[in-house]
Amino acid sequence: MDGSSGGGGWFSPSPNRNTTAAGQGNRREEGPTAGGPGGPGVPGADGPASGGPGGPGGLTGSGGPSSDVSPEAVLIRRTMAEIEPIADKVTSYFYALLFLRHPELRSLFPAAMDAQRDRLFQALLTAARHVDDAPTLTTYLSRLGRGHRKYGTRPEHYPAVGEALLGALAHHAPLAWSPETEAAWVGAYTTISQIMIDAAAEDELRAPAWWDAEVVAHEMRTSDIAVVTVRPGQPYPFRAGQYAALETPWWPRVWRHYSFASAPRSDGLLSFHVKAVPAGWVSNALVHRARPGDVIRLGSPAGSMTVDHSTDNGLLCLGGGTGIAPIKALIEDVVEHGRRRPVQVFYGARRGHDLYDIETMLRMQQSHPWLSVRPVVDDGPGGDLCGQLPDAVSQYGPWHTYDAYLSGPPAMIRRSVDTLVGIGIPSHRIRHDSIEELVGARN
């Protein structure tokens, strides 16, 4: 993944649930309950999740009416329909209530709130639309609960967020609001917050809230792309294809997600490919300011865009820009497992010089006869394929015996999914970072 963040929590824990473990203290970009790159928050995506269209680990489906929708879900969706056209006003009011009533919580959030407000509202929509889908909701919210540990979110913060949420909804959804609607939201929020609290408590037993990591190497590949290598202060377990949230010392409480650029190494070092983007606080700090000796923070590894080693299916990999980083890690993972599986890589960029890691990829191709690497340039001459990545892939194939792995800008992911499904690859065999996360990962 290419940069993003998340945030804190909501309603009070259910009195019927055992919260002793959570109450003993949470130790674990995003800020408390704001979601998405930037601060804690209500369900906001906390990292690249991977999956089929929407990515394994993200939520999919429209959440529209169905024959088994509960009365509470109907009331919740009516509320969301009323506030959706004024989302910005509702989220602004929510934060105003939260910080006015509980000013002590402001320090849990990043200084600039603009980016995370939209993520908070989208997270609310997501949770509300899936209130009747317990397995999906639990997977989604458990990930958020674990991720919010790094903001310092604690069980006692959830009631304050719940109060602000109810206040904002009641104020801006007068047509839908009623005692029954309020009860439906209280029930939904209680469930949401409890799932997150329980997940955080369980995670606290096996992992720190974050890892300190020293920068040991910083290599500029282009004027705006750097390969940053760090050494965690304690063991950091992860799998090739996953990502982590990063916080720099120059922008406290602002976290962005980046994919690991290699499979786990024996020396414990971790590498990330970072592209500086306009007004990107974290990306510019990592590219233009970070130097060996600096210490950054890492959140827990996340994401399920990993290789299934129980099958002999080939790997069809599409990497756009710095999205080639996790693709490279997946190839190393295949090499380490020693099975000769066909791997077809399409490496895309706008111009030839933007293929900053092409020499590394071509060297890997020379070492492994089962690996094929095809550069794809939007508007470049020469021997490279020209045009969009999905179009280039459709010129080859067939791909019915391949699992697809996609990493790159959101527009590329969306179009690639449509193309691959159109040429016969089942959606459950298409893995990618969550679109929702990628939209917020540009900073």
Secondary structure, 3 states (H helix, E strand, C coil): CECCCCCCCCCCCCCCCCCHHHHCCCCCCEEEEECCCCEEECCCCCCCCECCCCCCCCCCCCCCCCCCCCHHHHHHHHHHHHHHHHHHHHHHHHHHHHHHHCHHHHHHCCCCCHHHHHHHHHHHHHHHHCCCCHHHHHHHHHHHHHHHHHHCCCHHHHHHHHHHHHHHHHHHCCCCCCHHHHHHHHHHHHHHHHHHHHHHHHHHCCCCCCEEEEEEEEEECCCCEEEEEEEECCCCCCCCCCEEEEECCCCCCCEEEEECCCCCCCCCCEEEEEECCCCCHHHHHHHHHCCCCCEEEECCCECCCCCCCCCCCEEEEEEEHHHHHHHHHHHHHHHHHCCCCCEEEEEEECCHHHCCCHHHHHHHHHHCCCEEEEEEECCCCCCCEECCHHHHHHCCCCCCCEEEEEECCHHHHHHHHHHHHHCCCCHHHEEEECHHHHHCCCC
